[in-house]
Amino acid sequence: MSDTELLKAMAVASALNTLSVVVGILINDAKLRELRANIEAMFDRSDSRFDEMRDRSRLT
């Protein structure tokens, strides 16, 4: 194998590793965004429940 072929093989291997890391980061970011949206929705539901309880206590 010549030096040029070796450098090409190393560049391809490095590019594949970099690509796999970037894809992993993007997937992880998407999952974290989904988790955050779920947590915010849960807090919004609990906020509305507290608001309902506060309104009911004012009526009595």
Backbone bond lengths (Angstrom), bond angles and torsions (degrees), N, CA, C in turn:
res aa  C-N    CA-C-N  psi(-1)  N-CA   C-N-CA  omega(-1)  CA-C   N-CA-C  phi
1 M - - - 1.439 - - 1.534 107.94 -
2 S 1.310 116.03 130.19 1.463 118.70 179.89 1.524 110.09 -81.10
3 D 1.317 114.40 169.37 1.465 119.51 -179.30 1.527 111.55 -62.18
4 T 1.313 117.31 -37.53 1.459 121.40 -179.95 1.526 110.82 -64.67
5 E 1.320 116.63 -44.01 1.464 120.48 178.73 1.521 110.98 -64.47
6 L 1.311 116.43 -38.78 1.460 120.94 178.93 1.524 110.22 -65.11
7 L 1.312 117.37 -42.75 1.460 120.66 178.38 1.535 111.18 -64.27
8 K 1.329 116.77 -39.33 1.458 119.99 177.65 1.521 111.01 -64.08
9 A 1.320 116.34 -42.58 1.465 120.46 179.26 1.524 110.56 -63.78
10 M 1.316 117.11 -40.79 1.465 120.92 178.58 1.522 110.72 -66.88
11 A 1.339 117.55 -38.17 1.462 121.12 179.30 1.524 110.69 -66.09
12 V 1.327 116.78 -41.67 1.463 120.39 178.91 1.532 110.17 -65.02
13 A 1.312 117.22 -43.85 1.464 120.90 179.39 1.525 110.47 -62.87
14 S 1.314 116.50 -42.12 1.462 120.58 179.05 1.525 110.87 -65.93
15 A 1.313 117.05 -41.41 1.464 120.53 179.59 1.526 111.30 -64.87
16 L 1.321 117.20 -39.23 1.467 120.03 178.73 1.524 111.11 -66.25
17 N 1.318 116.30 -40.99 1.473 119.37 177.73 1.519 110.90 -63.84
18 T 1.321 116.49 -43.59 1.460 120.42 178.88 1.519 110.93 -62.99
19 L 1.310 117.05 -42.84 1.461 121.42 178.96 1.529 111.31 -61.92
20 S 1.320 116.65 -42.90 1.465 119.00 -179.60 1.526 111.21 -66.45
21 V 1.314 118.17 -35.71 1.468 120.90 177.41 1.522 110.31 -67.20
22 V 1.325 117.15 -43.52 1.465 120.42 179.38 1.522 110.91 -63.31
23 V 1.304 117.95 -42.89 1.466 121.16 177.95 1.529 110.06 -62.52
24 G 1.307 117.46 -41.83 1.465 120.75 177.33 1.515 112.12 -61.55
25 I 1.318 116.90 -41.32 1.466 120.76 178.72 1.520 110.21 -64.21
26 L 1.317 117.39 -43.13 1.466 120.61 -179.70 1.523 112.10 -64.83
27 I 1.314 116.48 -40.64 1.470 120.00 178.24 1.519 110.18 -65.44
28 N 1.329 116.89 -43.72 1.454 120.87 179.24 1.522 110.49 -62.72
29 D 1.317 117.50 -41.09 1.460 121.76 179.23 1.520 110.55 -62.43
30 A 1.314 117.38 -41.97 1.462 120.79 179.36 1.527 110.85 -63.97
31 K 1.320 116.36 -40.38 1.470 119.67 179.36 1.524 110.82 -67.16
32 L 1.337 117.06 -38.00 1.459 119.81 178.47 1.530 111.04 -67.54
33 R 1.331 117.08 -37.65 1.464 119.79 176.57 1.520 110.78 -64.16
34 E 1.334 116.47 -40.00 1.463 120.36 178.65 1.530 110.48 -65.23
35 L 1.325 116.84 -41.83 1.464 120.64 178.02 1.521 110.74 -62.66
36 R 1.327 116.56 -43.05 1.459 119.88 179.21 1.517 111.01 -62.13
37 A 1.328 117.32 -41.66 1.463 120.82 178.85 1.528 110.47 -63.09
38 N 1.321 117.11 -39.76 1.467 120.37 178.51 1.523 111.37 -65.48
39 I 1.323 116.95 -41.33 1.468 120.57 179.36 1.520 110.35 -65.98
40 E 1.335 117.04 -42.56 1.463 119.90 178.24 1.520 111.14 -62.88
41 A 1.315 117.41 -39.81 1.464 120.50 177.95 1.526 110.69 -64.13
42 M 1.315 116.57 -39.10 1.460 120.48 179.05 1.531 110.25 -64.22
43 F 1.328 117.10 -43.67 1.459 120.12 178.75 1.526 111.24 -67.23
44 D 1.325 117.42 -35.45 1.458 119.90 177.07 1.521 111.00 -63.47
45 R 1.335 116.26 -41.02 1.468 119.49 177.82 1.522 110.91 -64.39
46 S 1.331 117.22 -42.29 1.461 118.87 -179.89 1.526 110.77 -68.32
47 D 1.337 117.46 -35.10 1.464 119.89 175.89 1.516 111.08 -62.18
48 S 1.315 116.70 -41.94 1.464 119.34 179.89 1.533 110.49 -67.33
49 R 1.314 116.97 -33.81 1.474 119.10 177.51 1.525 110.43 -65.78
50 F 1.326 116.46 -42.61 1.462 119.37 177.93 1.529 111.11 -64.45
51 D 1.325 116.61 -38.04 1.462 119.78 177.07 1.520 110.58 -63.14
52 E 1.332 117.12 -41.67 1.466 120.23 177.70 1.524 110.85 -62.83
53 M 1.320 116.57 -42.34 1.467 119.53 179.98 1.529 110.40 -65.14
54 R 1.312 117.45 -38.90 1.457 121.29 178.82 1.527 110.04 -64.80
55 D 1.334 116.52 -42.42 1.471 119.64 178.66 1.517 111.65 -64.33
56 R 1.322 116.98 -40.21 1.466 120.76 178.99 1.518 111.39 -65.89
57 S 1.319 116.96 -37.27 1.471 119.06 -178.92 1.524 110.51 -70.90
58 R 1.309 118.59 -26.57 1.463 121.23 177.44 1.515 111.05 -72.60
59 L 1.323 117.20 -29.87 1.466 120.94 -178.07 1.517 111.74 -75.23
60 T 1.302 117.54 -26.63 1.479 118.57 -176.29 1.487 112.72 -91.33
